[in-house]
Amino acid sequence: MPNQVHASSAVVIGKAGTGHSPSQCPVEETVCPVAAHEWVNDEYKHLVVKGSPKALAATPGQFFHLLCPSPDEGELWFRRPQSVYRVARSSGRIEFLYKVVGRGTRGLATLEPGDSLNMLGPLGVGFTLQPGWKNVIVLGRGVGLATMAPISQLAGEHGVRVTAILSARSPELALAADLFESVGTVIKVLDTDGTSRVENVEAILRRLIVQKKADAFFTCGSNRLMQLMKRLGKEHGIPGQMAMEQIMACGLGPCYICVRTFEVNGKLEMRRVCVEGPVFDLQECLGW
């Protein structure tokens, strides 16, 4: 079968003659040096690695499947999916911002500068901006804010202004504010002062719609906020995109672990988040 594409060992960044990834294959297994790894608050860590040219071609919304070291004497049998936080192509670096919650991320948190990280990717379908969009709204909460962050980079490259509504329990968890401030306006809605209430967020969205600042919606991280954006999008004819978060095993499609139900043209349809997402049409998403 001459049309099949095969890959052998991983590409080791900085070491010539390692691995193999055919030019027609956009996905690559790479062993990447850790350049920096720091806590940004009590819950999240910021990881920076040196990437291969194929890894650096990752687009906003895509993810990598990371082979995390074990934090204890047990084994970790599966990789962990991690969305890209930022790609710095000029310096050859890829950034991840993640919450330390389970054994996988606790193991990932043990990596130090100079260590190596095995990554598979870039994977999945990312965000897109359509010609004619001048003002878009990003609405995210919790870990979803890290997933939405690359939209700031994409918007900056296309001259699109962003209003980012960042929902969090407290101010220090309203992540990616600095990235979005470079391309627009940041509105923080917090549990600590009650502004994160869905009713308040809806009032903000309706005001922005009246101000003609809502050519498109983007969201991730909260079922309640997704349902709100979906309802307003349908009411006002505003297109939207939703980044789904889901447990994965292979990250490549064959295992079907990450299947979710969507409504497409009035019919229910099963889709794999890893290959047919993680970014989907907002109106087709049913939530969880």
Secondary structure, 3 states (H helix, E strand, C coil): CCCCCCCCCCEECCCCCCCCCCCCCCCEEEEEEEEEEEECCCCEEEEEEECCHHHHCCCCCCEEEEECCCCCCCCCCCCEEEECCEEECCCCEEEEEEECCCHHHHHHCCCCCCCEEEEEEEECECCCCCCCCCEEEEEEECCHHHHHCHHHHHHHHHCCEEEEEEEECCHHHCCCHHHHHCCEEEEEEECCCCCCCHHHHHHHHHHHHHCCCCCEEEEECCHHHHHHHHHHHHHHCCCEEEECCCCCCCCCCCCCCCEEEEEECCEEEEEEHHHHCEEEEHHHECCC
